[in-house]
């Protein structure tokens, strides 16, 4: 993947059409000047056209050179892409997606809605409903149609379109440093946000306080009593009171910073008022909380699945090659026989390996914590106890199997 990233960056830097566009514009300018000269003096047409030959030829040669450079960069990237992702199907008899086409369509429609592609999403939903896909049975799912029914038709696309349209409107306002729509949304959902332990509403109010604190020189707002130090103090008195139970230390710091207003750069609160990423951070927090209230993840599941699949594909292709050469079989459908290194942002479920059996725990073999605090898999616990009192394999404590508790990681 590192090689692909390097080549992708090189492609973006080298394979740009901007130089070609500029050269074409130069040729157009030469032609327009020649046209104006000939219109002004028709008798000079032959001389003007003669003078035009070399600039036009040089310009066309330069465009050819630009396109040659572009084609070379694209060909090199295509070669690297082919080496790392050979154009061949992954040899497997089990296709989990083939038996659930409606789920795939739902994921695509949700991705389009989340990305703000509302017109495309509407057309996609309409065509998918008019021509519903038929699931393909797999060896492990002989009757997939029953489980897949209704997964796509139940998608409330118009309602979701309205909700995500509102989200993008608020994000657009945040990017223009208008925080009021986001604050209004947070207040409307204050009870639910507080129940979830969210800090979004306070973070938005805090950012508004800092924005006013910085004054007209920074925020370009009118220089009146609602801006600058007076405006920030007035805003704090009107809005911070409801946050005192949860965020009193932060409020005290924001208020104390008033003393250092004239020399804030060398004050202990400089980092609070000079964070360059505050606005992008609050946009990320808002998107996460907005999607969370809808019961959705902050990132598109389709994007995460496709990216994780791209990362895992080279290892899976290598595994398939080894399996074919060794003439062995992949016997576990719920667990990969090799470790697939994924970024931490794509790991959603904790993994526990029993220290006794060295096997990964499952739903049928969950991790069990003994009274002493040590954890083993349920099957290991049963083998150790044999139904009676047993000694922990890692400390001198003894306990009964009934005293062990299942833990959820």
NUFI-24850 format. One line per 2 residues: number of its first residue (from 0); for each residue z negated, x, y of C-alpha. Coordinates in Angstrom, 2 decimals, always signed. Layout:
N
NUM = Z,X,Y | ... $
***
This chain:
409
0 = +0.00,+0.00,+0.00 | -0.66,+2.94,+2.36 $
2 = +2.95,+4.08,+1.99 | +4.19,+0.58,+2.77 $
4 = +1.99,+0.38,+5.86 | +3.29,+3.73,+7.10 $
6 = +6.91,+2.73,+6.55 | +6.29,-0.65,+8.16 $
8 = +4.90,+1.02,+11.27 | +7.85,+3.43,+11.34 $
10 = +10.26,+0.51,+10.97 | +8.70,-1.30,+13.94 $
12 = +8.89,+1.84,+16.08 | +12.41,+2.98,+15.11 $
14 = +14.23,-0.20,+14.13 | +14.16,-1.82,+17.55 $
16 = +17.13,-3.65,+19.02 | +15.86,-3.10,+22.55 $
18 = +17.94,+0.07,+23.06 | +21.06,-1.65,+21.77 $
20 = +20.45,-4.63,+24.08 | +20.06,-2.29,+27.07 $
22 = +23.31,-0.49,+26.20 | +25.16,-3.81,+25.89 $
24 = +23.80,-4.86,+29.29 | +25.10,-1.59,+30.80 $
26 = +28.58,-2.33,+29.46 | +28.41,-5.84,+30.89 $
28 = +27.42,-4.41,+34.29 | +30.41,-2.00,+34.19 $
30 = +32.74,-4.89,+33.40 | +31.29,-7.09,+36.15 $
32 = +31.65,-4.33,+38.75 | +35.23,-3.73,+37.63 $
34 = +35.97,-7.46,+37.88 | +34.56,-7.61,+41.41 $
36 = +36.61,-4.54,+42.43 | +39.83,-6.02,+41.06 $
38 = +39.16,-9.40,+42.73 | +38.52,-7.63,+46.03 $
40 = +41.66,-5.45,+45.70 | +44.17,-6.55,+43.03 $
42 = +46.32,-3.46,+43.69 | +43.50,-1.23,+42.38 $
44 = +43.46,-2.89,+38.95 | +45.20,-0.04,+37.11 $
46 = +42.93,+2.62,+38.63 | +39.79,+0.54,+38.03 $
48 = +40.69,-0.09,+34.39 | +41.46,+3.59,+33.86 $
50 = +38.06,+4.56,+35.25 | +36.46,+1.95,+33.00 $
52 = +37.69,+3.43,+29.71 | +35.21,+6.31,+29.38 $
54 = +32.04,+4.34,+30.31 | +33.00,+1.54,+27.90 $
56 = +33.80,+3.99,+25.09 | +30.55,+5.89,+25.63 $
58 = +28.61,+2.65,+25.72 | +30.14,+1.40,+22.46 $
60 = +29.45,+4.76,+20.80 | +25.83,+4.55,+21.92 $
62 = +25.50,+1.03,+20.53 | +26.94,+2.24,+17.21 $
64 = +24.39,+5.09,+17.17 | +21.57,+2.65,+17.90 $
66 = +22.64,+0.34,+15.07 | +23.06,+3.29,+12.70 $
68 = +19.47,+4.32,+13.42 | +18.36,+0.75,+12.84 $
70 = +20.22,+0.46,+9.53 | +18.83,+3.81,+8.37 $
72 = +15.26,+2.72,+9.06 | +15.79,-0.62,+7.29 $
74 = +17.39,+1.07,+4.27 | +14.50,+3.52,+4.00 $
76 = +11.94,+0.73,+4.19 | +13.87,-1.27,+1.59 $
78 = +13.88,+1.74,-0.74 | +10.12,+2.20,-0.43 $
80 = +9.60,-1.54,-0.89 | +11.73,-1.52,-4.05 $
82 = +9.84,+1.45,-5.48 | +6.46,-0.19,-4.96 $
84 = +7.52,-3.76,-5.76 | +10.26,-3.67,-8.39 $
86 = +12.45,-6.75,-8.46 | +11.30,-8.03,-11.82 $
88 = +9.16,-10.93,-12.91 | +5.61,-10.35,-14.06 $
90 = +5.78,-10.80,-17.85 | +3.26,-13.49,-18.67 $
92 = +3.35,-16.72,-20.62 | +0.71,-18.34,-18.43 $
94 = +1.67,-19.70,-15.02 | -1.34,-21.42,-13.49 $
96 = +0.69,-22.77,-10.57 | +3.55,-24.29,-12.54 $
98 = +1.37,-27.14,-13.78 | +0.03,-28.00,-10.31 $
100 = +3.01,-28.17,-7.90 | +1.26,-30.70,-5.66 $
102 = -1.58,-28.25,-5.07 | +0.98,-25.61,-4.06 $
104 = +2.63,-28.06,-1.66 | -0.76,-28.97,-0.23 $
106 = -1.57,-25.30,+0.38 | +1.77,-24.81,+2.14 $
108 = +1.30,-27.91,+4.30 | -2.25,-26.89,+5.21 $
110 = -1.06,-23.41,+6.14 | +1.62,-24.81,+8.43 $
112 = -0.90,-27.13,+10.10 | -3.42,-24.32,+10.56 $
114 = -0.75,-22.12,+12.13 | +0.19,-24.84,+14.61 $
116 = +3.64,-25.40,+13.07 | +3.24,-29.16,+13.35 $
118 = +6.92,-30.13,+13.40 | +7.68,-28.03,+10.32 $
120 = +4.59,-29.39,+8.56 | +5.62,-33.00,+9.23 $
122 = +9.12,-32.44,+7.80 | +7.70,-30.58,+4.80 $
124 = +5.20,-33.35,+4.02 | +7.83,-36.06,+4.40 $
126 = +10.36,-34.33,+2.12 | +7.70,-33.45,-0.47 $
128 = +6.53,-37.07,-0.59 | +10.09,-38.41,-0.85 $
130 = +10.91,-35.98,-3.67 | +7.61,-35.27,-5.42 $
132 = +7.63,-32.20,-7.68 | +7.09,-32.54,-11.42 $
134 = +4.49,-30.32,-13.06 | +5.61,-27.99,-15.83 $
136 = +3.27,-28.07,-18.85 | +1.68,-24.77,-19.87 $
138 = +0.09,-23.79,-23.18 | -3.42,-24.19,-21.75 $
140 = -2.69,-27.37,-19.79 | -0.74,-29.79,-22.00 $
142 = -1.26,-32.77,-19.66 | -1.28,-31.33,-16.14 $
144 = +0.24,-34.36,-14.45 | -2.98,-36.36,-14.68 $
146 = -5.09,-33.68,-13.00 | -2.49,-33.03,-10.32 $
148 = -1.93,-36.62,-9.24 | -2.91,-37.43,-5.69 $
150 = -3.68,-33.85,-4.68 | -0.85,-33.81,-2.14 $
152 = -0.42,-37.46,-1.21 | -4.05,-37.64,-0.08 $
154 = -3.40,-35.05,+2.63 | -4.03,-36.70,+6.02 $
156 = -1.45,-34.63,+7.86 | -1.37,-36.67,+11.07 $
158 = -5.15,-36.57,+11.42 | -5.25,-32.84,+10.68 $
160 = -2.38,-32.27,+13.11 | -4.39,-33.95,+15.87 $
162 = -7.49,-31.89,+15.04 | -5.69,-28.55,+14.88 $
164 = -3.75,-29.42,+18.03 | -7.09,-29.78,+19.79 $
166 = -8.25,-26.47,+18.32 | -5.18,-24.62,+19.61 $
168 = -5.57,-26.24,+23.02 | -9.16,-24.98,+23.29 $
170 = -8.14,-21.52,+22.05 | -5.39,-21.45,+24.66 $
172 = -7.90,-22.29,+27.37 | -10.23,-19.54,+26.13 $
174 = -7.42,-17.02,+26.39 | -7.00,-17.98,+30.06 $
176 = -10.77,-17.51,+30.56 | -11.43,-21.26,+30.82 $
178 = -14.47,-21.78,+28.62 | -15.31,-25.38,+29.57 $
180 = -13.24,-27.17,+26.84 | -14.91,-25.01,+24.17 $
182 = -18.36,-25.75,+25.58 | -17.60,-29.49,+25.68 $
184 = -16.50,-29.38,+22.03 | -19.64,-27.45,+21.03 $
186 = -21.86,-29.99,+22.82 | -20.14,-32.90,+21.08 $
188 = -20.85,-31.23,+17.73 | -24.18,-29.71,+18.73 $
190 = -26.26,-31.43,+16.04 | -23.99,-30.38,+13.19 $
192 = -23.64,-26.82,+14.51 | -27.41,-26.46,+14.82 $
194 = -27.91,-27.86,+11.34 | -25.61,-25.17,+10.00 $
196 = -27.49,-22.46,+11.90 | -24.52,-21.74,+14.15 $
198 = -25.00,-19.76,+17.39 | -21.62,-20.76,+18.84 $
200 = -22.90,-23.14,+21.53 | -25.30,-20.55,+22.93 $
202 = -22.71,-17.77,+22.72 | -20.30,-19.90,+24.75 $
204 = -22.97,-20.68,+27.35 | -23.97,-17.02,+27.46 $
206 = -20.34,-15.97,+28.04 | -20.01,-18.51,+30.86 $
208 = -23.18,-17.13,+32.46 | -21.80,-13.56,+32.27 $
210 = -18.44,-14.73,+33.62 | -20.14,-16.27,+36.68 $
212 = -22.51,-13.31,+37.02 | -19.56,-10.93,+37.48 $
214 = -18.45,-12.86,+40.56 | -15.12,-13.52,+42.29 $
216 = -13.99,-9.90,+42.02 | -13.81,-10.25,+38.24 $
218 = -13.38,-13.93,+37.44 | -11.04,-14.93,+40.31 $
220 = -13.02,-18.15,+40.83 | -13.73,-19.50,+44.31 $
222 = -16.39,-17.56,+46.20 | -18.90,-20.39,+46.64 $
224 = -22.41,-21.31,+45.56 | -21.17,-22.02,+42.01 $
226 = -20.00,-18.45,+41.47 | -21.57,-14.99,+41.52 $
228 = -25.31,-14.48,+41.09 | -26.20,-17.83,+42.66 $
230 = -23.75,-19.67,+40.43 | -24.98,-17.83,+37.30 $
232 = -28.61,-18.64,+38.15 | -27.78,-22.28,+38.78 $
234 = -25.87,-22.46,+35.49 | -28.75,-20.84,+33.58 $
236 = -31.30,-23.31,+34.98 | -29.10,-26.23,+34.05 $
238 = -28.11,-25.14,+30.54 | -30.40,-22.48,+29.03 $
240 = -33.50,-24.64,+28.73 | -32.30,-26.33,+25.55 $
242 = -31.83,-22.95,+23.86 | -35.29,-21.49,+24.53 $
244 = -36.71,-22.25,+21.10 | -34.01,-20.23,+19.32 $
246 = -32.78,-17.67,+21.85 | -35.67,-16.96,+24.24 $
248 = -35.40,-13.10,+24.05 | -31.66,-13.21,+24.82 $
250 = -32.23,-15.61,+27.73 | -34.95,-13.35,+29.13 $
252 = -32.60,-10.37,+29.00 | -29.85,-12.29,+30.78 $
254 = -32.26,-13.40,+33.49 | -33.81,-9.93,+33.95 $
256 = -30.35,-8.46,+34.45 | -30.36,-10.18,+37.87 $
258 = -32.69,-7.43,+39.10 | -30.09,-4.78,+38.25 $
260 = -27.11,-6.65,+39.70 | -26.41,-3.93,+42.26 $
262 = -26.60,-1.13,+39.70 | -25.77,-2.88,+36.46 $
264 = -23.72,+0.01,+35.05 | -26.79,+2.23,+34.63 $
266 = -29.14,-0.59,+33.61 | -30.42,-1.33,+30.07 $
268 = -28.23,-4.46,+30.06 | -24.93,-2.77,+30.74 $
270 = -23.62,-3.27,+27.17 | -24.24,-7.03,+27.39 $
272 = -22.05,-7.44,+30.47 | -19.32,-4.90,+29.70 $
274 = -18.17,-5.86,+26.20 | -14.37,-5.87,+26.24 $
276 = -14.20,-7.88,+23.02 | -16.44,-10.78,+24.09 $
278 = -13.61,-13.24,+24.62 | -11.77,-12.36,+21.40 $
280 = -15.07,-12.51,+19.49 | -15.86,-15.98,+20.80 $
282 = -12.33,-17.13,+19.91 | -12.91,-15.93,+16.35 $
284 = -16.32,-17.63,+16.20 | -14.90,-20.87,+17.57 $
286 = -12.06,-20.90,+15.00 | -14.52,-20.23,+12.18 $
288 = -16.92,-22.98,+13.24 | -14.12,-25.47,+13.96 $
290 = -12.65,-25.00,+10.48 | -16.12,-24.98,+8.93 $
292 = -16.87,-28.46,+10.31 | -13.66,-29.64,+8.66 $
294 = -14.78,-28.15,+5.36 | -12.15,-25.41,+5.58 $
296 = -12.30,-21.63,+5.55 | -11.61,-19.70,+8.74 $
298 = -8.57,-18.00,+7.16 | -5.65,-19.78,+5.56 $
300 = -6.17,-19.83,+1.75 | -2.42,-19.44,+1.25 $
302 = -2.37,-16.30,+3.42 | -5.38,-14.83,+1.60 $
304 = -3.92,-15.62,-1.83 | -0.52,-14.13,-0.96 $
306 = -2.08,-11.01,+0.54 | -4.46,-10.53,-2.40 $
308 = -1.55,-11.02,-4.78 | +0.50,-8.39,-2.96 $
310 = -2.41,-5.94,-3.21 | -2.95,-6.69,-6.91 $
312 = +0.72,-6.78,-7.96 | +1.28,-3.02,-8.56 $
314 = -1.78,-2.83,-10.84 | -0.72,-5.97,-12.72 $
316 = +2.83,-4.65,-13.21 | +1.45,-1.39,-14.56 $
318 = -0.88,-3.32,-16.87 | +2.01,-5.45,-18.15 $
320 = +4.04,-2.30,-18.85 | +1.18,-0.74,-20.82 $
322 = +0.62,-3.96,-22.79 | +4.30,-4.10,-23.70 $
324 = +4.50,-0.43,-24.69 | +1.27,-0.56,-26.72 $
326 = +2.34,-3.89,-28.25 | -1.06,-5.37,-27.54 $
328 = -2.05,-8.73,-26.11 | -3.98,-9.82,-23.07 $
330 = -6.58,-12.01,-24.73 | -8.71,-13.16,-21.78 $
332 = -7.22,-15.67,-19.36 | -10.31,-16.03,-17.13 $
334 = -10.98,-12.33,-16.62 | -8.70,-9.42,-15.78 $
336 = -8.91,-6.43,-18.13 | -8.67,-4.01,-15.20 $
338 = -10.45,-3.73,-11.88 | -8.38,-4.88,-8.89 $
340 = -9.68,-3.25,-5.68 | -9.57,-5.86,-2.92 $
342 = -10.87,-5.66,+0.66 | -14.39,-7.00,+1.15 $
344 = -12.97,-9.87,+3.23 | -11.22,-11.16,+0.09 $
346 = -14.24,-11.06,-2.21 | -15.89,-14.48,-2.15 $
348 = -17.99,-14.54,-5.32 | -20.73,-12.10,-6.23 $
350 = -20.30,-10.34,-9.58 | -23.27,-9.47,-11.78 $
352 = -22.98,-7.21,-14.81 | -25.81,-7.45,-17.29 $
354 = -27.57,-4.05,-17.55 | -28.28,-4.69,-21.25 $
356 = -24.97,-5.96,-22.62 | -22.81,-4.36,-19.89 $
358 = -20.87,-7.64,-19.72 | -20.05,-9.67,-16.63 $
360 = -21.95,-12.94,-16.37 | -20.11,-16.28,-16.50 $
362 = -20.92,-19.97,-16.04 | -21.84,-20.17,-19.72 $
364 = -23.73,-16.88,-19.62 | -25.45,-16.87,-16.19 $
366 = -27.85,-14.23,-14.86 | -31.53,-14.96,-15.61 $
368 = -34.46,-13.49,-13.67 | -37.66,-12.80,-15.59 $
370 = -41.12,-13.17,-13.98 | -41.22,-9.41,-13.37 $
372 = -38.13,-9.68,-11.18 | -35.61,-7.95,-13.47 $
374 = -32.36,-9.78,-14.23 | -30.32,-9.90,-17.43 $
376 = -27.65,-12.20,-18.81 | -28.75,-15.33,-20.67 $
378 = -27.29,-14.15,-23.98 | -29.13,-10.83,-23.65 $
380 = -32.33,-12.73,-22.88 | -31.92,-14.81,-26.03 $
382 = -31.32,-11.72,-28.16 | -34.35,-9.95,-26.70 $
384 = -36.74,-12.87,-27.08 | -35.52,-14.40,-30.34 $
386 = -37.26,-17.56,-29.20 | -40.67,-15.97,-28.66 $
388 = -42.59,-13.68,-26.36 | -40.77,-10.47,-25.49 $
390 = -41.12,-7.31,-23.40 | -38.85,-6.64,-20.44 $
392 = -36.46,-3.78,-21.27 | -37.11,-2.19,-17.86 $
394 = -40.88,-2.54,-17.35 | -44.05,-3.13,-19.41 $
396 = -44.34,-6.83,-18.49 | -44.09,-9.47,-21.20 $
398 = -42.92,-13.05,-20.75 | -41.60,-16.17,-22.46 $
400 = -37.93,-17.25,-22.32 | -38.96,-20.50,-20.64 $
402 = -40.39,-18.48,-17.73 | -36.98,-17.01,-16.86 $
404 = -35.07,-18.66,-14.03 | -31.32,-18.86,-13.55 $
406 = -30.22,-17.27,-10.28 | -27.16,-17.99,-8.19 $
408 = -25.66,-14.99,-6.43 $
***
